[in-house]
């Protein structure tokens, strides 16, 4: 058997081993199964034998270098210590989540249209005519919001800066915000199983409700308190709702357009991306809740709040757009 025949016979196994190495990368533990481990062990031994044969017959530095690289990567993968839980979390936050988000970017774009579109339209309409808000939001909620964002000198003792000054109360509020925000995100994601219709409804409803409340507060002269309060945590909270909505739309699309797969197979395959995106959105909402409880109501200059808020919006945009791209280039 000469070199050409040897390469032709073994090339397919080498390429298969390269693909298997990709599945064993630390950020992709979900794709590794017991059959993969057995196959990896067998193919690794065979490639070691191939390398030994090529070296003994002196079939060129190029082929020797290629097989030596495969053997080295296989050795490092086989004897690498399993990643710790903290490392797995770090890898997911730094690169895993933003990468899977970008792979499904158009679902997020559609979700933004369903959420931010109605929010903006409702905000504009209600701001010009605040009484319209009563047709969307209950009178009790409007009154509570009005009291929360009133100027400090309007009524002694009811400013949000005073009522939320106690640290223990802020811990309670952080828990409340986390539960409330994640429940909205879970609705956006979980209702995608209803062919995406449930997700679309949830995005539209929340967009209209938030827009009505914002328009009412700005239209009744409370814009300074309201905008300086929401600008910081809004960067994480509002974007995360749209991200979770995109995850729900993935589920709906898998059921409506499964391609050549069965609907259950399509849901199982695409659902993994959807779950990762939903988990990432939950992490963003946790950050939003902490900011809303501890930073947003703090008694610091409004200019600083606005500056930090703008920087946080830029940070979220840069994170979702660029984080983890170096790994995409390498692969």
Secondary structure as UniProt FT lines:
FT   HELIX           3..23
FT   HELIX           26..31
FT   HELIX           34..57
FT   HELIX           61..79
FT   HELIX           85..91
FT   HELIX           92..96
FT   HELIX           97..103
FT   HELIX           105..128
FT   HELIX           130..135
FT   HELIX           139..148
FT   TURN            152..154
FT   TURN            156..157
FT   HELIX           160..163
FT   HELIX           167..190
FT   HELIX           191..193
FT   TURN            194..196
FT   HELIX           197..219
FT   TURN            220..221
FT   HELIX           223..256
FT   TURN            259..260
FT   HELIX           263..290
FT   HELIX           291..295
FT   TURN            296..297
FT   HELIX           302..322
FT   TURN            323..324
FT   HELIX           325..330
//
